[in-house]
């Protein structure tokens, strides 16, 4: 997160998949600890579950990638940290198709 905050990102979301069976609770805990150290709250740096199957310890749930791409518009997020590489690829493809400049309008780390 420090690498994203350094260049000026203040709205950074961690995107986790509702469909992943692998447990990465340490990553979520680390993300939350980092946002606290950097002075960001859950509104500025939420943990978002992608998929409607369950929150998986999330601050917010979005049903699909198009809904996720509305998040930056509504909340001012300019960066995503995506847990699953296949989700990252799908999000990037959809962002470019929606006319977003990647990484200009929306940056991310996978």
Secondary structure by P-SEA (a helix, b strand, c coil): caaaaaacccbbbbbbbcccccccaaaaaaaaaaaaaaccccccccccccccccccccccccccaaaaaaccccccccccccccaaaaaaaaaaaaaacccccccccccc
